[in-house]
Amino acid sequence: MAALTTNLNTLLDWKDFSPNLFEATAIFDGSEATPGYTSLSTNKQLRISGISFASGSLEMERHPLTRKFLVKNYVWENTVTITWREDENLSVWKFHTNWLKEFYNKSTDTYVIGATNKKKDVSIQLQTPNISGELNPLMVLRFWGMIPSSAVNLALGWDMSSEDGSKIEITYNFDGWDYT
């Protein structure tokens, strides 16, 4: 009977994970200033409406004699897709276009040599609302060595809703990640 009571109490205290009930802000590392646009290098927060990444996977192999599975390889995932919420100053688009100038110079049609300002670190703070509507910290995801691997698109149009026009989805490669 005690086990039944414990199990019922566990079910009553259960709080389901809701992947759409969160607020997220990203803070880029401010140690390296981006030329031409320094306001984001002073730890300005950018808003995020979605994030998607895999944490890795195991490749398994069955042993021919024991028929038990053994770990053959760990496959690292190194991409993250972030959906940014653009503001009235086009902060996300300006930041990323200036970041891309660290890799390629359009006016001289040359690649920029050197490692300065190429890879960035980002801390993404996830918060969940409580019953009273206040935000409680959930966790901080930290990615380091990030480089954008997809195009930075700016979508404008008379037939677009403000919600559609305020989203910019960018995929990045990263060197590593952790959470606290």
Buried (B, 14 or more C-beta within 10 A) or exposed (E): EEEEEEEEEEEEEEEEEEEEEBBBBBBBBBEBEBEEBEEBBEEBBBBBBBBEBEEEEEEEEEEEEEEEEEEEEEEEEBEBBBBBBBEEEEBBBBBBBBBBBBEEEEEEEEEBEEEEBBBBBBBBBBBBEEEEEEEEEBEBBBBBBBBBBEEBEEEEEEEEEEEEEBBBBBBBBBEEBEEE
